[in-house]
Structures are given as C-alpha cells and as structure tokens.
Amino acid sequence: MKRFQAIYLMQASIRKITFEALNLDEAQRLATMWGFGLEGEATEERASDARRPLAAEAFDVSSACQVLGDISRTTLYRLLLRGQLERLPATRKVLVTRRSIERFCSKAA
C-alpha cells in the first residue's frame, strides 16, 4: 500500500486528505469517485521535521479545474472572463487564486 495526497473543497475552503491505495491507478480511480483532486504520492514526514506545508495560493488551470469539481478548461476560462474567478496578474501562465476559488464556492453554496 502506498500513501497519496488529494485536495477537495469543503465549506468554501480547500482541504487536504491523505489516503492509501495499492498503486497510482487505484488512487486515481478513488480520487475521481470521491471527487478529489489527486496531488500525487504522499511524502513521509518525520516527527522532528513535521512542518505544515503552505497552502497553495494559486492553482494552474488543470489543478483549478480539479478543485472546482472537474470542470472543463472552457468553463474555467469562461469564469475568468466573467470575473467570477481571478488570476494572478503579470504572469504568463494562467494561475487562478485560491481566494477567488473559495469566494466562488461560498457564493455557489
């Protein structure tokens, strides 16, 4: 068994979960079934080095789509154009802010 990390939305905030699966294929199936965005294999932390990782302040297009419930890229870009989501300014890569995702989800709830 291997440990994997995933992210999901709950009450308009992004949460992380660690779960076990036999392999990457099974982890992807479980994440899809549960509506989680799979981040990858979990890294082992020692008790002395246990620092809480910083939450991502922005997500790339594919991660943002997963966090928003596997919406399509077209829908994500439409939400950006309408101003319902915000992207980081002055970046060549489209990065959607965590704060705008949380705000969007709280309005939808």
TIPANU-639630 format. One line per 2 residues: number of its first residue (from 1); for each residue x, y, z of N, C-alpha, C. Coordinates in steps of 0.02 Angstrom, whole numbers. Atoms other than C-alpha are relative to their C-alpha. Layout:
N
NUM = X:Y:Z:X:Y:Z:X:Y:Z | ...
***
This chain:
109
1 = 42:-59:0:0:0:0:44:62:0 | -35:-64:3:58:175:-42:-47:54:24
3 = 40:-56:-24:0:340:31:-2:54:-54 | 10:-52:50:-71:475:-83:-34:60:32
5 = 32:-61:-24:-124:655:-55:-49:26:-52 | 50:-29:44:-278:738:-128:-28:63:32
7 = 31:-61:-25:-369:904:-112:-74:0:-20 | 71:-7:14:-554:946:-107:-26:63:33
9 = 32:-59:-29:-672:1088:-64:-51:-21:52 | 50:12:-51:-773:1090:96:-16:67:32
11 = 23:-63:-29:-874:1238:156:43:59:-25 | -36:-54:35:-785:1353:31:73:6:20
13 = -72:-2:-14:-610:1308:90:32:-64:-26 | -36:56:30:-480:1193:16:29:-43:56
15 = -23:48:-50:-441:1037:119:46:-51:-33 | -45:53:24:-306:904:102:-18:-64:36
17 = 12:66:-29:-327:719:132:56:-47:-22 | -48:52:16:-204:575:137:-36:-67:5
19 = 33:65:0:-264:401:91:47:-52:-29 | -41:55:24:-193:231:47:-33:-35:-59
21 = 23:38:58:-207:137:-117:57:-46:-21 | -50:48:22:-117:-8:-198:50:30:-49
23 = -43:-30:50:-49:94:-343:-31:65:-25 | 23:-64:25:-70:257:-440:-67:-6:-36
25 = 63:9:35:-210:188:-549:-59:-4:49 | 54:5:-49:-314:140:-398:-11:67:35
27 = 6:-65:-31:-277:308:-317:-39:49:-44 | 37:-44:46:-339:399:-473:-74:-19:-3
29 = 70:21:0:-498:295:-477:-36:22:63 | 31:-20:-63:-533:328:-293:-10:76:2
31 = 6:-73:-1:-499:515:-311:-56:23:-45 | 54:-17:46:-616:525:-460:-68:-17:30
33 = 63:23:-30:-751:426:-370:-21:45:58 | 15:-41:-57:-739:536:-215:-3:75:-16
35 = 1:-71:20:-724:700:-312:59:40:27 | -61:-33:-23:-548:739:-251:46:15:-58
37 = -53:-13:48:-406:816:-349:64:-33:25 | -58:38:-22:-259:695:-336:63:41:-10
39 = -62:-37:3:-94:782:-296:60:-46:-14 | -55:47:11:17:628:-300:15:-40:62
41 = -19:43:-56:108:511:-185:21:43:59 | -16:-37:-61:124:572:-5:72:-11:19
43 = -68:6:-25:295:606:66:-3:-13:75 | -3:16:-71:340:537:235:33:57:38
45 = -28:-53:-42:371:666:371:22:-30:66 | -23:21:-66:474:636:524:-28:47:53
47 = 29:-40:-54:407:698:691:41:63:13 | -42:-58:-14:556:815:712:-5:52:-57
49 = 4:-45:58:533:889:537:-72:16:-19 | 71:-9:18:343:897:543:-18:73:-1
51 = 22:-68:11:309:1068:472:-59:-2:-46 | 59:-1:42:142:1106:398:17:36:-66
53 = -15:-32:64:163:1141:212:-47:58:-13 | 42:-58:16:99:1307:150:-52:-19:-52
55 = 53:12:49:-66:1301:59:15:39:-63 | -12:-33:63:-55:1344:-123:-43:63:-4
57 = 37:-63:7:-105:1525:-154:-30:6:-69 | 28:-2:68:-140:1493:-338:8:-69:-31
59 = 1:65:33:-178:1344:-448:6:9:-75 | -3:-2:72:-133:1310:-628:-68:-24:-27
61 = 66:14:30:-276:1276:-750:-25:-70:17 | 24:69:-12:-283:1086:-729:-17:-11:74
63 = 14:7:-72:-273:1095:-537:-63:38:19 | 60:-39:-15:-405:1232:-530:-62:-36:-24
65 = 57:39:26:-520:1127:-639:-17:-58:46 | 12:56:-45:-498:978:-522:-31:24:66
67 = 25:-26:-63:-527:1082:-365:-73:21:-6 | 69:-23:12:-687:1152:-441:-46:-57:-23
69 = 44:57:15:-758:977:-467:7:-26:-70 | -15:25:68:-675:926:-631:-40:37:-54
71 = 31:-39:54:-749:1068:-732:47:1:-60 | -42:-2:60:-686:1089:-909:42:63:-1
73 = -42:-59:8:-549:1209:-959:-40:59:-29 | 42:-52:30:-677:1304:-1063:-42:35:53
75 = 40:-28:-53:-788:1329:-912:43:43:46 | -46:-39:-42:-639:1388:-809:16:67:-32
77 = -16:-63:35:-589:1516:-940:-61:45:-4 | 61:-40:1:-771:1573:-952:-10:35:67
79 = 6:-30:-67:-775:1602:-763:52:55:10 | -52:-52:-5:-612:1700:-776:-21:62:-40
81 = 21:-57:42:-681:1809:-918:-58:38:32 | 58:-32:-33:-842:1844:-821:20:35:65
83 = -21:-31:-62:-741:1898:-670:-21:-38:62 | 21:40:-57:-809:1759:-560:60:-33:34
85 = -64:23:-28:-631:1694:-535:53:50:-19 | -55:-47:13:-470:1793:-527:64:-39:-14
87 = -65:30:12:-299:1752:-596:53:47:26 | -56:-42:-23:-131:1813:-535:20:46:-57
89 = -20:-47:52:-85:1970:-629:75:-6:-16 | -70:-4:22:77:1991:-726:36:-67:-3
91 = -31:65:10:106:1807:-755:-18:-25:-70 | 13:28:66:121:1721:-923:-45:-61:4
93 = 39:60:-11:46:1562:-855:-64:19:37 | 63:-14:-34:-136:1564:-802:1:-35:68
95 = 2:25:-68:-140:1544:-613:-60:30:34 | 62:-21:-31:-309:1552:-526:12:4:76
97 = -14:-9:-71:-303:1621:-348:-45:-44:43 | 37:41:-48:-357:1512:-203:-57:39:30
99 = 51:-43:-31:-453:1656:-126:-61:7:-46 | 57:-8:46:-560:1679:-283:-39:-66:-6
101 = 34:65:2:-598:1492:-288:-44:-8:62 | 38:6:-62:-653:1495:-106:-60:47:-1
103 = 54:-48:4:-758:1652:-136:-55:-25:-48 | 47:26:49:-839:1575:-291:-41:-58:29
105 = 35:58:-29:-882:1414:-197:-47:21:57 | 44:-22:-53:-955:1507:-49:-63:33:-27
107 = 59:-29:32:-1071:1603:-166:-44:-54:-29 | 38:54:32:-1123:1442:-253:-36:-43:52
109 = 29:45:-51:-1162:1354:-88:-63:27:30
***
